Amino acid sequence: MTFKKKAFLNIPEYLLIAAVLFYWMSAGLVINYIAIVLLVMIIFQMIYKNKVIGIAIPTFLILTSLYMILALFSEVSEFPSFNAEAQTLLLVGLAYFFITIIASTIMIIKYTSLSGKKIED
């Protein structure tokens, strides 16, 4: 398999790594155990292509993103008026969580459609 095809098949994992790094940096913690565990699991997944982890990680991220979307709406509702700051918060937050959900869904489809086939390295 060519390098371009391998990289294309790993786009969901790359997006999820970027999402986890963004989360880690925005949390403001130097040592964030949740982010470290997620990064290690995603990198492990990219190397070993485990079907169970390939479904578990994105499922966890989808559920977390859905919860955080509710928290985002709660935060936006606390603004006295829907001003530019509220719009920016809503736009960036929704974009971040929807990209994470889309990448996770693609990853779930990728690993559930295998049905016994081995993912090529």
MARNUGU-545849 format. One record per residue: residue in three letters; x, y, z of N, C-alpha, C, CB in turn; residue number from 1; chain. Coordinates in Angstrom, 3 decimals, padded with zeros to 6 digits, always signed. Atoms other than C-alpha are relative to their C-alpha. Glycine has a CB too. Layout:
# residues N
+------+----------+----------+----------+----------+----------+----------+----------+----------+----------+----------+----------+----------+-----+------+
! code !       nx !       ny !       nz !      cax !      cay !      caz !       cx !       cy !       cz !      cbx !      cby !      cbz ! pos ! unit !
+------+----------+----------+----------+----------+----------+----------+----------+----------+----------+----------+----------+----------+-----+------+
!  ALA !        X !        Y !        Z !        X !        Y !        Z !        X !        Y !        Z !        X !        Y !        Z ! NUM !    A !
...
+------+----------+----------+----------+----------+----------+----------+----------+----------+----------+----------+----------+----------+-----+------+
# end
This chain:
# residues 121
+------+----------+----------+----------+----------+----------+----------+----------+----------+----------+----------+----------+----------+-----+------+
! code !       nx !       ny !       nz !      cax !      cay !      caz !       cx !       cy !       cz !      cbx !      cby !      cbz ! pos ! unit !
+------+----------+----------+----------+----------+----------+----------+----------+----------+----------+----------+----------+----------+-----+------+
!  MET ! +000.839 ! -001.162 ! +000.000 ! +000.000 ! +000.000 ! +000.000 ! +000.897 ! +001.242 ! +000.000 ! -000.962 ! -000.011 ! +001.215 !   1 !    A !
!  THR ! -000.816 ! -001.207 ! +000.111 ! +001.344 ! +003.409 ! -000.889 ! -000.155 ! +000.877 ! +001.243 ! -000.383 ! +000.793 ! -001.262 !   2 !    A !
!  PHE ! +000.015 ! -000.893 ! -001.151 ! +002.137 ! +006.056 ! +001.679 ! -001.226 ! +000.907 ! -000.025 ! +001.277 ! +000.840 ! +000.038 !   3 !    A !
!  LYS ! +001.152 ! -000.900 ! +000.105 ! -000.636 ! +008.349 ! +000.366 ! -001.291 ! -000.706 ! +000.416 ! -000.132 ! +000.537 ! -001.435 !   4 !    A !
!  LYS ! +001.204 ! +000.742 ! -000.343 ! -003.284 ! +005.644 ! +000.722 ! -000.038 ! -000.287 ! +001.499 ! -000.073 ! -001.309 ! -000.800 !   5 !    A !
!  LYS ! -000.057 ! +000.236 ! -001.437 ! -002.111 ! +004.781 ! +004.248 ! -000.355 ! +001.268 ! +000.771 ! +001.392 ! -000.496 ! +000.406 !   6 !    A !
!  ALA ! +000.280 ! -001.272 ! -000.663 ! -002.213 ! +008.445 ! +005.229 ! -001.477 ! +000.362 ! -000.135 ! +000.880 ! +001.120 ! -000.587 !   7 !    A !
!  PHE ! +001.411 ! -000.304 ! +000.217 ! -005.689 ! +008.855 ! +003.712 ! -000.887 ! -000.839 ! +000.911 ! -000.376 ! -000.234 ! -001.462 !   8 !    A !
!  LEU ! +000.797 ! +000.878 ! -000.863 ! -007.036 ! +005.854 ! +005.645 ! +000.116 ! +000.376 ! +001.477 ! +000.428 ! -001.445 ! -000.193 !   9 !    A !
!  ASN ! -000.203 ! -000.391 ! -001.393 ! -005.647 ! +007.328 ! +008.872 ! -000.454 ! +001.426 ! +000.300 ! +001.449 ! -000.144 ! +000.358 !  10 !    A !
!  ILE ! +000.456 ! -001.377 ! -000.222 ! -007.242 ! +010.782 ! +008.471 ! -000.864 ! +000.119 ! +001.263 ! -000.791 ! +000.492 ! -001.218 !  11 !    A !
!  PRO ! +000.774 ! -000.141 ! -001.246 ! -009.827 ! +010.125 ! +011.245 ! +000.885 ! -000.025 ! +001.245 ! -001.038 ! -001.110 ! +000.096 !  12 !    A !
!  GLU ! -000.892 ! +000.066 ! -001.149 ! -007.042 ! +009.166 ! +013.640 ! +000.803 ! +001.293 ! +000.147 ! +000.944 ! -001.197 ! -000.130 !  13 !    A !
!  TYR ! -000.734 ! -001.265 ! -000.049 ! -005.045 ! +012.288 ! +012.710 ! -000.881 ! +001.128 ! +000.536 ! +000.532 ! +000.364 ! -001.394 !  14 !    A !
!  LEU ! +000.926 ! -001.020 ! -000.485 ! -008.107 ! +014.479 ! +013.296 ! -000.278 ! -000.166 ! +001.488 ! -001.309 ! -000.055 ! -000.785 !  15 !    A !
!  LEU ! +000.240 ! +000.236 ! -001.422 ! -008.744 ! +012.838 ! +016.643 ! +001.223 ! +000.362 ! +000.837 ! -000.382 ! -001.461 ! +000.238 !  16 !    A !
!  ILE ! -001.210 ! -000.426 ! -000.708 ! -005.115 ! +013.367 ! +017.672 ! +000.021 ! +001.523 ! +000.111 ! +001.278 ! -000.511 ! -000.726 !  17 !    A !
!  ALA ! +000.040 ! -001.471 ! -000.035 ! -005.487 ! +017.038 ! +016.740 ! -001.048 ! +000.484 ! +001.006 ! -000.309 ! +000.572 ! -001.412 !  18 !    A !
!  ALA ! +001.050 ! -000.382 ! -000.947 ! -008.737 ! +017.245 ! +018.746 ! +000.457 ! -000.205 ! +001.440 ! -001.278 ! -000.806 ! -000.264 !  19 !    A !
!  VAL ! -000.485 ! +000.266 ! -001.357 ! -007.116 ! +015.662 ! +021.805 ! +001.088 ! +001.002 ! +000.381 ! +000.540 ! -001.446 ! +000.113 !  20 !    A !
!  LEU ! -001.034 ! -000.999 ! -000.294 ! -004.099 ! +017.993 ! +021.557 ! -000.621 ! +001.372 ! +000.262 ! +001.005 ! +000.089 ! -001.162 !  21 !    A !
!  PHE ! +000.695 ! -001.269 ! -000.231 ! -006.446 ! +020.987 ! +021.276 ! -000.644 ! +000.005 ! +001.377 ! -001.066 ! +000.247 ! -001.088 !  22 !    A !
!  TYR ! +000.617 ! +000.115 ! -001.324 ! -008.334 ! +019.757 ! +024.343 ! +001.058 ! +000.149 ! +001.092 ! -000.735 ! -001.356 ! +000.144 !  23 !    A !
!  TRP ! -001.065 ! -000.032 ! -001.002 ! -005.068 ! +019.279 ! +026.252 ! +000.500 ! +001.433 ! +000.195 ! +001.166 ! -000.927 ! -000.416 !  24 !    A !
!  MET ! -000.505 ! -001.372 ! -000.101 ! -003.833 ! +022.779 ! +025.447 ! -001.044 ! +000.962 ! +000.567 ! +000.455 ! +000.489 ! -001.366 !  25 !    A !
!  SER ! +001.040 ! -000.912 ! -000.490 ! -007.174 ! +024.451 ! +026.155 ! -000.356 ! -000.264 ! +001.456 ! -001.247 ! -000.121 ! -000.858 !  26 !    A !
!  ALA ! +000.293 ! +000.308 ! -001.400 ! -007.519 ! +022.692 ! +029.519 ! +000.945 ! +000.746 ! +000.941 ! +000.101 ! -001.510 ! +000.244 !  27 !    A !
!  GLY ! -000.933 ! -000.775 ! -000.807 ! -004.472 ! +024.563 ! +030.785 ! +000.783 ! -000.821 ! +001.007 ! -000.734 ! +001.064 ! +000.714 !  28 !    A !
!  LEU ! -000.740 ! +000.870 ! -000.907 ! -002.988 ! +021.576 ! +032.576 ! +001.246 ! -000.530 ! -000.695 ! -000.885 ! -001.166 ! +000.487 !  29 !    A !
!  VAL ! -001.222 ! +000.542 ! +000.593 ! +000.589 ! +020.501 ! +032.008 ! -000.112 ! -001.517 ! -000.114 ! +001.242 ! +000.393 ! +000.841 !  30 !    A !
!  ILE ! +000.189 ! +001.454 ! +000.018 ! -000.151 ! +016.903 ! +032.952 ! -001.497 ! -000.266 ! +000.049 ! +000.745 ! -000.704 ! +001.203 !  31 !    A !
!  ASN ! +001.418 ! +000.307 ! +000.114 ! -003.614 ! +015.924 ! +031.764 ! -000.100 ! -001.487 ! -000.308 ! -000.707 ! +000.877 ! -001.110 !  32 !    A !
!  TYR ! -000.026 ! +001.451 ! +000.136 ! -004.019 ! +012.201 ! +032.323 ! -001.001 ! -000.510 ! -001.032 ! -000.277 ! -000.644 ! +001.335 !  33 !    A !
!  ILE ! +000.998 ! +000.430 ! +000.989 ! -007.160 ! +011.892 ! +030.203 ! +000.550 ! +000.192 ! -001.410 ! -001.328 ! +000.789 ! +000.175 !  34 !    A !
!  ALA ! -000.559 ! -000.271 ! +001.326 ! -005.458 ! +013.511 ! +027.202 ! +001.163 ! -000.941 ! -000.303 ! +000.463 ! +001.464 ! -000.099 !  35 !    A !
!  ILE ! -001.139 ! +000.902 ! +000.210 ! -002.316 ! +011.404 ! +027.673 ! -000.488 ! -001.400 ! -000.339 ! +000.904 ! -000.039 ! +001.249 !  36 !    A !
!  VAL ! +000.530 ! +001.349 ! +000.259 ! -004.316 ! +008.163 ! +027.818 ! -000.640 ! -000.059 ! -001.386 ! -001.036 ! -000.403 ! +001.087 !  37 !    A !
!  LEU ! +000.628 ! -000.013 ! +001.328 ! -006.367 ! +009.147 ! +024.747 ! +001.045 ! +000.041 ! -001.114 ! -000.946 ! +001.202 ! -000.129 !  38 !    A !
!  LEU ! -001.055 ! -000.063 ! +001.023 ! -003.231 ! +010.054 ! +022.770 ! +000.702 ! -001.341 ! -000.150 ! +001.025 ! +001.087 ! +000.351 !  39 !    A !
!  VAL ! -000.677 ! +001.302 ! +000.055 ! -001.516 ! +006.792 ! +023.682 ! -000.897 ! -001.041 ! -000.672 ! +000.393 ! -000.470 ! +001.424 !  40 !    A !
!  MET ! +000.917 ! +000.977 ! +000.599 ! -004.623 ! +004.794 ! +022.748 ! -000.165 ! +000.229 ! -001.501 ! -001.365 ! +000.066 ! +000.688 !  41 !    A !
!  ILE ! +000.157 ! -000.284 ! +001.432 ! -005.039 ! +006.550 ! +019.389 ! +001.271 ! -000.378 ! -000.760 ! -000.334 ! +001.495 ! -000.226 !  42 !    A !
!  ILE ! -001.252 ! +000.387 ! +000.656 ! -001.355 ! +006.090 ! +018.533 ! +000.137 ! -001.519 ! -000.032 ! +001.212 ! +000.631 ! +000.722 !  43 !    A !
!  PHE ! +000.021 ! +001.460 ! -000.023 ! -001.618 ! +002.437 ! +019.623 ! -000.918 ! -000.532 ! -001.089 ! -000.449 ! -000.517 ! +001.377 !  44 !    A !
!  GLN ! +000.962 ! +000.419 ! +001.022 ! -004.639 ! +002.124 ! +017.365 ! +000.567 ! +000.162 ! -001.410 ! -001.293 ! +000.802 ! +000.134 !  45 !    A !
!  MET ! -000.581 ! -000.227 ! +001.325 ! -002.779 ! +003.592 ! +014.389 ! +001.066 ! -001.043 ! -000.322 ! +000.602 ! +001.406 ! -000.084 !  46 !    A !
!  ILE ! -001.065 ! +000.979 ! +000.229 ! +000.043 ! +001.091 ! +014.849 ! -000.561 ! -001.410 ! -000.129 ! +001.023 ! +000.051 ! +001.136 !  47 !    A !
!  TYR ! +000.424 ! +001.401 ! -000.073 ! -001.802 ! -002.127 ! +015.746 ! -001.362 ! -000.299 ! -000.615 ! -000.020 ! -000.423 ! +001.413 !  48 !    A !
!  LYS ! +001.298 ! +000.175 ! +000.674 ! -005.273 ! -001.600 ! +014.159 ! -000.925 ! -000.976 ! +000.724 ! +000.221 ! -000.483 ! -001.419 !  49 !    A !
!  ASN ! +000.870 ! +000.855 ! -000.794 ! -007.212 ! -003.281 ! +016.975 ! -001.454 ! +000.415 ! -000.225 ! +000.372 ! +000.077 ! +001.507 !  50 !    A !
!  LYS ! +001.387 ! -000.303 ! +000.333 ! -010.909 ! -003.531 ! +016.085 ! -000.784 ! +000.495 ! +001.214 ! -000.675 ! -001.228 ! -000.584 !  51 !    A !
!  VAL ! +000.742 ! -000.397 ! -001.203 ! -012.209 ! -003.232 ! +019.670 ! +000.359 ! +001.434 ! +000.402 ! +000.298 ! -000.975 ! +001.169 !  52 !    A !
!  ILE ! -000.416 ! -001.359 ! -000.355 ! -010.150 ! -000.138 ! +020.452 ! -000.426 ! +000.977 ! -001.088 ! +001.530 ! +000.068 ! +000.216 !  53 !    A !
!  GLY ! +000.425 ! -000.833 ! +001.112 ! -011.010 ! +001.221 ! +016.999 ! -001.465 ! +000.389 ! +000.069 ! +000.265 ! -000.703 ! -001.285 !  54 !    A !
!  ILE ! +001.408 ! -000.338 ! -000.209 ! -014.664 ! +001.230 ! +018.050 ! -000.197 ! +000.690 ! +001.350 ! -000.875 ! -001.264 ! -000.083 !  55 !    A !
!  ALA ! +000.171 ! -000.550 ! -001.348 ! -014.261 ! +002.070 ! +021.760 ! +000.423 ! +001.467 ! +000.094 ! +000.797 ! -000.823 ! +000.996 !  56 !    A !
!  ILE ! -000.487 ! -001.385 ! -000.085 ! -012.203 ! +005.263 ! +021.371 ! -000.984 ! +000.982 ! -000.643 ! +001.375 ! +000.122 ! -000.677 !  57 !    A !
!  PRO ! +000.920 ! -000.982 ! +000.593 ! -014.509 ! +007.015 ! +018.881 ! -001.369 ! +000.028 ! +000.670 ! -000.175 ! -000.289 ! -001.469 !  58 !    A !
!  THR ! +001.275 ! -000.005 ! -000.719 ! -017.608 ! +005.913 ! +020.796 ! +000.095 ! +000.884 ! +001.235 ! -000.409 ! -001.432 ! +000.397 !  59 !    A !
!  PHE ! -000.236 ! -000.857 ! -001.171 ! -016.194 ! +007.517 ! +023.942 ! +000.054 ! +001.469 ! -000.410 ! +001.311 ! -000.401 ! +000.713 !  60 !    A !
!  LEU ! -000.130 ! -001.387 ! +000.441 ! -015.320 ! +010.678 ! +022.005 ! -001.329 ! +000.574 ! -000.497 ! +001.047 ! +000.098 ! -001.099 !  61 !    A !
!  ILE ! +001.319 ! -000.464 ! +000.446 ! -018.782 ! +010.897 ! +020.417 ! -000.874 ! +000.336 ! +001.206 ! -000.690 ! -001.073 ! -000.885 !  62 !    A !
!  LEU ! +000.822 ! -000.251 ! -001.188 ! -020.512 ! +010.581 ! +023.779 ! +000.483 ! +001.230 ! +000.764 ! +000.011 ! -001.224 ! +000.921 !  63 !    A !
!  THR ! -000.554 ! -001.163 ! -000.675 ! -018.168 ! +013.123 ! +025.338 ! -000.324 ! +001.281 ! -000.769 ! +001.514 ! -000.153 ! +000.166 !  64 !    A !
!  SER ! +000.305 ! -001.182 ! +000.818 ! -018.700 ! +015.539 ! +022.430 ! -001.470 ! +000.389 ! +000.105 ! +000.364 ! -000.259 ! -001.466 !  65 !    A !
!  LEU ! +001.429 ! -000.312 ! -000.147 ! -022.481 ! +015.258 ! +022.692 ! -000.275 ! +000.656 ! +001.347 ! -000.853 ! -001.275 ! -000.149 !  66 !    A !
!  TYR ! +000.144 ! -000.613 ! -001.316 ! -022.269 ! +016.021 ! +026.406 ! +000.541 ! +001.432 ! +000.000 ! +000.724 ! -000.841 ! +001.061 !  67 !    A !
!  MET ! -000.613 ! -001.322 ! +000.028 ! -019.981 ! +018.974 ! +025.740 ! -000.796 ! +000.983 ! -000.862 ! +001.426 ! -000.102 ! -000.514 !  68 !    A !
!  ILE ! +000.880 ! -000.875 ! +000.773 ! -022.370 ! +020.348 ! +023.109 ! -001.116 ! +000.538 ! +000.898 ! -000.598 ! -000.758 ! -001.217 !  69 !    A !
!  LEU ! +001.006 ! -000.469 ! -000.958 ! -025.024 ! +020.491 ! +025.820 ! +000.598 ! +001.041 ! +000.948 ! -000.573 ! -001.185 ! +000.805 !  70 !    A !
!  ALA ! -000.669 ! -000.971 ! -000.869 ! -022.536 ! +022.264 ! +028.097 ! +000.257 ! +001.313 ! -000.745 ! +001.329 ! -000.578 ! +000.530 !  71 !    A !
!  LEU ! -000.228 ! -001.198 ! +000.809 ! -021.734 ! +024.676 ! +025.262 ! -001.273 ! +000.833 ! -000.106 ! +000.499 ! -000.383 ! -001.402 !  72 !    A !
!  PHE ! +001.272 ! -000.729 ! +000.078 ! -025.410 ! +025.583 ! +024.810 ! -000.346 ! +000.630 ! +001.350 ! -001.137 ! -000.944 ! -000.453 !  73 !    A !
!  SER ! +000.240 ! -000.555 ! -001.330 ! -025.699 ! +026.067 ! +028.566 ! +000.849 ! +001.244 ! +000.227 ! +000.296 ! -001.047 ! +001.080 !  74 !    A !
!  GLU ! -000.898 ! -001.147 ! -000.162 ! -022.702 ! +028.405 ! +028.534 ! -000.462 ! +001.188 ! -000.857 ! +001.444 ! -000.396 ! -000.374 !  75 !    A !
!  VAL ! +000.458 ! -001.074 ! +000.886 ! -024.040 ! +030.398 ! +025.567 ! -001.283 ! +000.628 ! +000.543 ! -000.230 ! -000.536 ! -001.432 !  76 !    A !
!  SER ! +001.255 ! -000.550 ! -000.527 ! -027.421 ! +030.776 ! +027.268 ! +000.239 ! +000.943 ! +001.178 ! -000.930 ! -001.132 ! +000.428 !  77 !    A !
!  GLU ! -000.302 ! -000.886 ! -001.121 ! -025.702 ! +032.557 ! +030.187 ! +000.372 ! +001.416 ! -000.443 ! +001.124 ! -000.584 ! +000.819 !  78 !    A !
!  PHE ! -000.291 ! -001.347 ! +000.493 ! -024.773 ! +035.520 ! +027.971 ! -001.281 ! +000.831 ! +000.050 ! +000.582 ! -000.044 ! -001.453 !  79 !    A !
!  PRO ! +001.208 ! -000.835 ! -000.074 ! -027.156 ! +038.449 ! +028.542 ! -000.606 ! +000.274 ! -001.382 ! +000.324 ! +001.325 ! +000.687 !  80 !    A !
!  SER ! +000.488 ! -000.154 ! +001.373 ! -027.391 ! +038.980 ! +024.769 ! +000.917 ! -000.821 ! -000.906 ! -000.034 ! +001.521 ! -000.441 !  81 !    A !
!  PHE ! -000.764 ! +000.832 ! +000.936 ! -026.235 ! +036.974 ! +021.777 ! +000.932 ! +000.914 ! -000.790 ! -000.953 ! -000.811 ! -000.965 !  82 !    A !
!  ASN ! -000.938 ! -000.944 ! +000.603 ! -023.262 ! +039.231 ! +021.021 ! +001.103 ! -000.741 ! -000.764 ! +000.617 ! +000.908 ! +001.083 !  83 !    A !
!  ALA ! -001.081 ! +000.579 ! +000.808 ! -020.084 ! +038.635 ! +019.005 ! +000.786 ! -001.055 ! +000.779 ! +000.949 ! +001.102 ! -000.481 !  84 !    A !
!  GLU ! -000.737 ! +000.974 ! -000.809 ! -018.373 ! +036.835 ! +021.881 ! -000.768 ! -001.320 ! +000.113 ! +000.276 ! +000.572 ! +001.402 !  85 !    A !
!  ALA ! +000.838 ! +001.206 ! -000.071 ! -021.280 ! +034.390 ! +022.242 ! -000.013 ! -000.719 ! -001.352 ! -001.448 ! +000.363 ! +000.429 !  86 !    A !
!  GLN ! -000.019 ! +000.600 ! +001.332 ! -021.332 ! +033.836 ! +018.482 ! +001.314 ! -000.726 ! -000.263 ! -000.227 ! +001.069 ! -001.066 !  87 !    A !
!  THR ! -001.303 ! +000.628 ! +000.188 ! -017.596 ! +033.094 ! +018.432 ! +000.102 ! -001.278 ! +000.818 ! +001.125 ! +000.966 ! +000.385 !  88 !    A !
!  LEU ! -000.018 ! +001.183 ! -000.854 ! -017.921 ! +030.689 ! +021.352 ! -000.823 ! -001.126 ! -000.617 ! -000.530 ! +000.339 ! +001.398 !  89 !    A !
!  LEU ! +000.876 ! +001.003 ! +000.590 ! -020.799 ! +028.888 ! +019.676 ! +000.586 ! -000.558 ! -001.294 ! -001.379 ! +000.594 ! -000.264 !  90 !    A !
!  LEU ! -000.548 ! +000.441 ! +001.282 ! -019.146 ! +028.747 ! +016.244 ! +001.217 ! -000.900 ! +000.186 ! +000.373 ! +001.204 ! -000.853 !  91 !    A !
!  VAL ! -001.218 ! +000.793 ! -000.212 ! -015.767 ! +027.488 ! +017.446 ! -000.326 ! -001.300 ! +000.733 ! +001.048 ! +000.813 ! +000.796 !  92 !    A !
!  GLY ! +000.367 ! +001.194 ! -000.755 ! -017.299 ! +025.072 ! +019.945 ! -000.722 ! -001.035 ! -000.846 ! -000.860 ! +000.378 ! +001.168 !  93 !    A !
!  LEU ! +000.739 ! +000.944 ! +000.848 ! -019.764 ! +023.546 ! +017.505 ! +000.886 ! -000.586 ! -001.093 ! -001.210 ! +000.688 ! -000.631 !  94 !    A !
!  ALA ! -000.907 ! +000.514 ! +001.035 ! -017.123 ! +023.270 ! +014.774 ! +000.924 ! -001.066 ! +000.578 ! +000.832 ! +001.148 ! -000.615 !  95 !    A !
!  TYR ! -000.912 ! +000.947 ! -000.643 ! -014.712 ! +021.532 ! +017.153 ! -000.707 ! -001.317 ! +000.307 ! +000.576 ! +000.602 ! +001.288 !  96 !    A !
!  PHE ! +000.688 ! +001.224 ! -000.398 ! -017.273 ! +019.055 ! +018.477 ! -000.570 ! -000.750 ! -001.194 ! -001.109 ! +000.322 ! +000.977 !  97 !    A !
!  PHE ! +000.523 ! +000.702 ! +001.170 ! -018.867 ! +018.308 ! +015.094 ! +001.112 ! -000.653 ! -000.811 ! -000.783 ! +000.960 ! -000.881 !  98 !    A !
!  ILE ! -001.128 ! +000.634 ! +000.689 ! -015.470 ! +017.657 ! +013.490 ! +000.433 ! -001.255 ! +000.753 ! +001.189 ! +000.988 ! -000.133 !  99 !    A !
!  THR ! -000.339 ! +001.174 ! -000.803 ! -014.680 ! +015.306 ! +016.366 ! -001.021 ! -001.112 ! -000.194 ! +000.091 ! +000.375 ! +001.480 ! 100 !    A !
!  ILE ! +001.051 ! +001.004 ! +000.197 ! -018.029 ! +013.528 ! +015.951 ! +000.097 ! -000.619 ! -001.392 ! -001.394 ! +000.628 ! +000.205 ! 101 !    A !
!  ILE ! -000.106 ! +000.522 ! +001.369 ! -017.589 ! +013.195 ! +012.174 ! +001.205 ! -000.919 ! -000.139 ! +000.101 ! +001.153 ! -001.013 ! 102 !    A !
!  ALA ! -001.198 ! +000.841 ! +000.076 ! -014.036 ! +011.849 ! +012.480 ! -000.206 ! -001.300 ! +000.775 ! +001.230 ! +000.757 ! +000.546 ! 103 !    A !
!  SER ! +000.267 ! +001.197 ! -000.789 ! -015.156 ! +009.427 ! +015.186 ! -000.966 ! -000.933 ! -000.720 ! -000.560 ! +000.381 ! +001.365 ! 104 !    A !
!  THR ! +000.953 ! +000.820 ! +000.744 ! -018.091 ! +008.237 ! +013.089 ! +000.682 ! -000.705 ! -001.169 ! -001.163 ! +000.861 ! -000.509 ! 105 !    A !
!  ILE ! -000.746 ! +000.617 ! +001.103 ! -015.798 ! +007.625 ! +010.112 ! +000.867 ! -001.136 ! +000.523 ! +000.873 ! +001.049 ! -000.729 ! 106 !    A !
!  MET ! -000.846 ! +001.034 ! -000.582 ! -013.470 ! +005.668 ! +012.366 ! -000.832 ! -001.217 ! +000.415 ! +000.768 ! +000.557 ! +001.208 ! 107 !    A !
!  ILE ! +000.875 ! +001.121 ! -000.358 ! -016.360 ! +003.550 ! +013.691 ! -000.413 ! -000.768 ! -001.247 ! -001.248 ! +000.499 ! +000.757 ! 108 !    A !
!  ILE ! +000.384 ! +000.661 ! +001.249 ! -017.548 ! +002.827 ! +010.148 ! +001.175 ! -000.795 ! -000.562 ! -000.491 ! +001.036 ! -001.036 ! 109 !    A !
!  LYS ! -001.205 ! +000.662 ! +000.501 ! -013.985 ! +001.945 ! +009.164 ! +000.241 ! -001.324 ! +000.707 ! +001.213 ! +000.908 ! +000.170 ! 110 !    A !
!  TYR ! -000.300 ! +001.208 ! -000.752 ! -013.612 ! -000.623 ! +011.942 ! -001.172 ! -000.965 ! +000.111 ! +000.459 ! +000.369 ! +001.361 ! 111 !    A !
!  THR ! +001.125 ! +000.936 ! -000.018 ! -017.149 ! -002.076 ! +011.891 ! -000.231 ! -000.627 ! -001.364 ! -001.264 ! +000.703 ! +000.462 ! 112 !    A !
!  SER ! +000.205 ! +000.557 ! +001.333 ! -017.134 ! -002.614 ! +008.133 ! +001.016 ! -001.080 ! -000.329 ! +000.066 ! +001.096 ! -001.039 ! 113 !    A !
!  LEU ! -001.024 ! +001.010 ! +000.263 ! -014.173 ! -004.961 ! +008.454 ! -000.588 ! -001.394 ! -000.026 ! +001.098 ! +000.076 ! +001.043 ! 114 !    A !
!  SER ! +000.619 ! +001.312 ! -000.153 ! -016.207 ! -007.994 ! +009.566 ! +000.951 ! -001.133 ! -000.336 ! -001.224 ! -000.095 ! -000.867 ! 115 !    A !
!  GLY ! -000.959 ! +001.094 ! +000.173 ! -013.212 ! -010.265 ! +009.778 ! +001.166 ! +000.309 ! -000.911 ! -000.697 ! -001.179 ! -000.522 ! 116 !    A !
!  LYS ! -001.109 ! -000.360 ! +000.855 ! -011.036 ! -008.548 ! +007.197 ! +001.071 ! +000.703 ! +000.815 ! -000.471 ! +000.885 ! -001.157 ! 117 !    A !
!  LYS ! -001.098 ! -000.695 ! -000.676 ! -007.620 ! -007.312 ! +008.304 ! +000.225 ! +001.320 ! -000.706 ! +001.309 ! -000.860 ! +000.012 ! 118 !    A !
!  ILE ! -000.309 ! -001.295 ! +000.564 ! -006.883 ! -003.655 ! +007.822 ! +001.434 ! -000.057 ! -000.487 ! -000.214 ! +001.150 ! +001.037 ! 119 !    A !
!  GLU ! -001.337 ! +000.050 ! +000.565 ! -003.923 ! -003.314 ! +005.549 ! +000.878 ! +001.033 ! +000.643 ! -000.038 ! +000.203 ! -001.499 ! 120 !    A !
!  ASP ! -000.957 ! -000.940 ! -000.607 ! -000.817 ! -001.716 ! +007.011 ! +000.550 ! +000.937 ! -000.989 ! +001.119 ! -000.719 ! +000.658 ! 121 !    A !
+------+----------+----------+----------+----------+----------+----------+----------+----------+----------+----------+----------+----------+-----+------+
# end
